[in-house]
Amino acid sequence: PQQSAVAGPKSVIIPAATTTLNIDQKTFAPREQDKILQVNVPFYVTFSAKPPKAGNIIIKWYMNGRFYRSTPSQTTINPKQAATVNGFVKMTYVVPATGIAEIYWVGQGETPQLAQTLYFSVR
């Protein structure tokens, strides 16, 4: 991919995101950015969120320009617990593909709003 990430309208809430093969298990921060990934090898989309109110993250996955699936984050993000939260979602592609991960912020009672779009390749 020429680009690795493109900020969306809600990038102020999710200012940083990337694809990586390795994360720090304590902080959930990526150890490096990986744009070229391997078939049948798990990888992560990591993100940093600074939400104004409680909500969730949803990642929409695409393979070769077609919708593949949607993955919600495992827990609700609450700014009363921490002003900034690092998180991740794990994924494995079982076929070679040009991949896209769209990261959405969903504030409680709101519709999903695009924050980041990540581009990667699986070979």
LOVEXMI-505373 format. One line per 8 residues: for each residue x, y, z of N, C-alpha, C. Coordinates in steps of 0.05 Angstrom, whole numbers, padded with zeros to 5 digits. Each point is the difference from the previous one (the first is absolute). Example, Ala and Ser with C-alpha at 12.3 -4.5 7.8 and 13.67 -1.06 7.14 Angstrom:
00264:-00114:00156:-00018:00024:00000:00018:00024:00000  -00007:00021:-00014:00016:00024:00001:-00015:00022:00014
# end
This chain:
00016:-00024:00000:-00016:00024:00000:00017:00025:00000  -00009:00020:-00015:00014:00026:-00001:-00003:00015:00027  -00024:-00001:00011:-00005:00013:00026:-00005:-00021:00021  00005:00006:00024:-00006:-00019:00021:-00025:00007:00016  -00005:00027:00002:-00024:00008:00015:-00010:00027:-00011  -00027:00003:00001:-00012:00025:-00007:-00020:00007:00022  00003:00024:00011:-00017:00010:00021:-00028:00005:-00010  -00020:-00006:00017:-00028:00005:-00006:-00011:00022:00017
-00026:00005:-00002:-00012:00022:00015:00003:-00002:00031  00002:-00024:00011:00002:-00003:00029:00029:-00007:00009  00019:00008:-00016:00028:-00006:00007:00009:00016:00025  -00015:00020:00008:00006:00013:00025:-00005:-00019:00024  -00018:-00019:-00003:-00006:-00019:00021:00019:-00024:-00002  00006:-00009:-00025:00019:-00021:-00004:00023:00011:-00017  00019:00014:00013:00021:00014:-00016:00022:-00018:-00011  00003:-00024:00010:00021:-00018:-00009:-00010:-00028:-00003
00008:-00013:-00022:-00006:-00028:-00005:00020:-00011:-00020  00004:-00026:00002:00019:-00013:-00019:-00005:-00030:00000  00012:-00013:-00020:00000:-00030:-00001:00028:-00009:00009  00001:-00022:00015:00025:-00010:00011:-00002:-00030:00004  00023:-00013:00000:00001:-00028:00007:00005:-00005:00029  00010:00021:00014:00007:-00003:00029:-00009:00024:00016  -00012:-00006:00023:-00008:00021:00018:00012:-00005:00028  00003:00022:00015:00009:-00002:00027:-00024:-00010:00016
00002:-00022:00014:-00023:-00012:00013:-00010:00016:00024  00016:00018:00010:-00009:00017:00023:-00013:00025:-00009  00011:00013:-00020:-00010:00026:-00009:-00017:-00001:-00025  00000:-00023:-00014:-00013:-00004:-00026:00010:00018:-00022  00023:00012:00005:00013:00017:-00021:00013:-00018:-00021  00000:00008:-00025:00014:-00016:-00021:00030:00002:00004  00014:-00022:-00005:00029:00000:00001:00012:00012:-00025  -00014:-00003:-00022:00008:00012:-00026:-00025:00001:-00017
00002:00015:-00022:-00022:00000:-00020:00007:-00021:-00021  -00020:-00016:-00006:00003:-00020:-00022:-00022:00004:-00020  00008:00006:-00025:-00020:00003:-00021:-00002:-00024:-00018  00021:-00017:00000:00001:-00024:-00016:-00003:-00023:00020  -00022:-00015:-00001:-00006:-00021:00019:-00001:-00027:-00015  00000:-00022:00015:00000:-00026:-00012:-00026:-00015:00004  -00007:-00016:-00020:-00024:-00017:00001:00002:-00019:00024  -00022:-00004:00014:-00002:-00018:00023:00018:00008:00024
00010:00025:00001:00015:00009:00022:-00016:00023:00014  -00007:-00004:00025:-00016:00021:00014:00015:00027:00001  -00015:00021:-00003:00010:00027:00003:-00020:00017:00015  00008:00024:00007:-00016:00018:00016:-00005:00027:-00013  -00023:00011:00005:-00005:00028:-00004:00001:00012:00028  00019:00018:00005:00001:00014:00026:-00010:00028:-00003  -00009:00011:00021:-00010:00028:-00001:00003:00013:00027  00000:00026:-00001:00000:00017:00024:-00025:00017:-00001
-00016:-00001:00021:-00025:00015:00001:00000:00021:00022  -00011:00023:-00006:-00004:00022:00019:-00029:00008:-00001  -00018:-00017:00011:-00029:00006:-00004:-00011:00022:00019  -00019:00015:-00011:-00012:00021:00017:-00021:-00012:00019  -00011:-00024:-00008:-00019:-00014:00017:00003:-00030:-00006  -00014:-00017:00015:00002:-00029:-00003:-00009:-00008:-00027  00013:-00021:-00010:-00007:-00011:-00026:00016:-00024:-00007  -00002:-00009:-00025:00014:-00024:-00010:00014:00006:-00026
00017:-00018:-00007:00014:00000:-00026:-00011:-00023:-00016  -00005:00005:-00026:-00007:-00021:-00019:00020:00001:-00023  00009:-00023:-00008:00018:-00001:-00023:-00014:-00015:-00022  -00002:00013:-00024:-00011:-00013:-00023:00023:-00009:-00018  00001:-00025:-00007:00022:-00012:-00015:-00009:-00004:-00029  00019:00006:-00018:-00005:-00004:-00029:00023:-00017:-00012  -00008:-00017:-00019:00020:-00016:-00016:-00004:00007:-00029  00021:00009:-00013:-00002:00007:-00028:-00023:00018:-00007
-00005:00020:00017:-00021:00019:-00005:-00028:-00009:00008  -00004:-00024:00010:-00026:-00010:00008:-00002:-00004:00030  -00023:00007:00011:-00004:-00003:00029:00004:-00029:00008  00015:-00004:00021:00006:-00027:00010:-00015:-00006:00026  00004:00017:00020:-00014:-00003:00025:00004:00024:00018  -00015:00000:00022:00002:00022:00019:00008:-00012:00027  00017:00014:00015:00010:-00009:00026:-00003:00022:00020  -00016:-00004:00021:-00002:00021:00021:00023:-00004:00020
00007:00022:00013:00020:-00002:00022:-00013:-00016:00023  00017:-00012:00016:-00010:-00018:00021:-00013:00015:00024  00008:00025:00005:-00010:00014:00023:-00009:00028:-00007  -00017:00011:00016:-00008:00028:-00003:00023:00018:00010  00005:00021:-00015:00021:00018:00008:-00013:00023:00015  00010:00005:00024:-00012:00020:00017:00021:00021:00008  -00004:00025:-00008:00020:00021:00007:00002:00006:00030  -00020:-00009:00015:00001:00005:00029:00021:-00019:00013
00006:-00022:-00014:00020:-00019:00010:00028:00007:-00009  00003:00011:-00024:00026:00009:-00010:-00005:00019:-00023  00015:00022:-00001:-00004:00020:-00021:00009:-00011:-00028  00020:-00017:00000:00010:-00012:-00025:00001:-00030:00004  -00009:-00015:-00019:-00001:-00029:00001:00013:-00012:-00025  00018:-00019:00004:00011:-00015:-00023:-00016:-00026:-00001  -00006:-00009:-00025:-00014:-00025:-00004:00009:-00013:-00025  -00011:-00024:-00004:00007:-00015:-00025:-00022:-00019:-00007
00000:-00008:-00025:-00018:-00022:-00010:00018:-00018:-00016  -00002:-00026:00004:00016:-00020:-00013:-00015:-00011:-00025  00016:-00005:-00022:-00013:-00010:-00024:00020:-00019:-00014  -00011:-00018:-00016:00016:-00018:-00017:-00014:-00001:-00027  00015:00005:-00022:-00011:-00004:-00027:00010:-00027:-00010  -00017:-00016:-00011:00008:-00027:-00008:00006:-00002:-00030  -00003:00023:-00014:00006:00001:-00028:00016:00026:-00006  00016:00000:-00021:00014:00025:-00007:-00021:00021:-00007
00005:00025:00008:-00020:00022:-00006:00013:00027:00005  -00012:00019:-00013:00005:00028:00007:-00021:00006:00021  00010:00009:00023:-00018:00003:00023:-00004:00029:00008  -00023:00005:00011:-00007:00026:00011:-00014:-00005:00027  00007:00015:00020:-00013:-00001:00026:-00011:00029:00006  -00026:00003:00001:-00012:00025:00007:-00006:00000:00030  00009:00019:00014:-00004:00002:00029:-00020:00021:00006  -00022:-00009:00013:-00022:00018:00007:-00003:00004:00030
-00006:00025:00007:-00007:00007:00028:-00031:-00001:00001  -00010:-00013:00022:-00029:-00001:00004:-00005:00010:00029  -00007:00025:00002:-00007:00011:00026:-00027:-00011:00008  -00005:-00003:00026:-00025:-00011:00009:-00023:00016:-00011  -00019:-00014:-00013:-00024:00013:-00011:00005:00013:-00027  00024:-00004:-00012:00007:00012:-00025:00004:-00021:-00022  00000:00008:-00025:00007:-00017:-00022:00030:-00001:-00003  00011:-00022:-00011:00029:-00002:-00005:00010:00023:-00017
00024:00010:00007:00012:00022:-00015:00029:-00007:-00006  00008:00002:-00025:00027:-00008:-00009:00022:00018:00013  00020:-00014:00011:00023:00014:00013:00026:-00004:-00016  00005:-00025:-00009:00025:-00006:-00014:-00005:-00022:-00020  00014:00002:-00023:00000:-00021:-00019:00029:-00010:-00004  00004:-00026:00004:00027:-00012:-00003:00001:-00017:-00025  00023:00001:-00014:00004:-00015:-00024:00023:-00020:00005  -00003:-00024:-00010:00021:-00021:00003:-00003:-00021:-00021
00020:-00017:-00003:00000:-00022:-00019:00005:-00026:00015  -00013:-00021:-00008:00004:-00027:00011:00010:-00017:-00023  00024:-00012:00003:00012:-00016:-00021:00006:-00028:00010
# end
